[in-house]
Amino acid sequence: MPRRRSLGSVAWHLLMSLLVLILTHRATSFSALPQPPRNIAIQFMNQIKRARSWKDGVRVLQDIESEGYSPNAFHYSAAISKCAKAREPQWRAALTVLKRMQNQGVAANNVIPYNAAISACGEAGRTNTAVGLLAEVKRQGLQPNVITYNAAISACEKGSRTDTALHLLAEMKGRGLEPNVITYSAVISACEKGSRTDTALDLLAEMKRRGVEPNVITY
């Protein structure tokens, strides 16, 4: 006898299907829409931030288009962040929004939406996807910043990917980026999870040499 999916599972899949339809509907016709004036853009941004749920935050993107405007990079980033901060991080929804942004040709040179998407995947425990997004950022010729690496390294820490976290730390330093207390705290925690105590202590000493003040999380 075939196994029945729970009503909750069915509802979730229907919701995700609806989200995809909303965000891909009339993609071509919306691609030439103008950016909203600054005051209207701020109003929409506030609506996304005040949205009571990630679904409501994402829906504002459609509202912007319904008003005859194209969401900008900050609108997409805020909507993706809503997905990341949901009680159960909505990494699939975050990636759907990111894909929509790419299809619209918005923020082609902006890494901020990717930072939010990497965080969403990390919060959901999707370490491989988070690290893959960082690789995509580099493939597209974008310049990852400290926040990008922090999000990816934090995802590695949550997924107990010690070697990858250490590799990303070395990579960001090789790019001339200065690790901060968030970076070191995540890498040190990853080392502790991987039973790399000596490496963790070395990183703690390196922090102090670089003038980065450890905090409670670091210890």
C-alpha positions, 0 to 999 in steps of 0.5 A: 500500500503506498505511503501517504504523506502527512498533510503538513508535508503536502502543504509545504510542497504546495507552498513551495510550488506556489512560491516558485510560480510567483517568483518566475511568473512573467519573468521576461516582462518584468526584466525591463521594469525601472528601479523604484525612487529612493523613498518608495524603495525604502518603504518596500524595504521596511515592509520586508523587514517588518513582515511577520513571516518569511512568506510575507517578506518574499511576497513584497517582491511581487508587490514591488513588481505589481507597482511597476518597479523592479526590486533592487539588490537590497530588497532581494537580500532582505527577503533572503534574510527573512528566509534565513531567520525563519524558525525553520530556515527556508534555504530552498526558498532563499535559493528560489529568490536568488535564482529569480534575482539572477534571471532578472539581471538584478545585482549582477555585481553585488555580493550581498544577496549571495551572503544572505543565501549562504547564511540561509543554507548554513542556518539550515545545515546545508553546508555543501550548498553554502560552500557551493554558493561561495564557489559560484560567487567566485565563478561569476567574477564577484569579489567575496568579502569578509561577510561572505567568508564568515557565512561560509565558514559558519556553515562549515562549523555547523556541519563539522567541516573543519578542513574546509573551514581552515581552507576558507580562512587561508583563502580569505587571507590570501585575498587580502581580507582581514578575518575578524572575531566572527571568522576566528570564533567559527574556525576555532569552534570547527577545530574543536568539533574536529578534535583539532585542539592544537590548531584551535590554540594556534588560531587563538594566538594568531588572533591576539597577534593580529589584534583581534579581541576574542569574545565569549564565543571564541572561548 
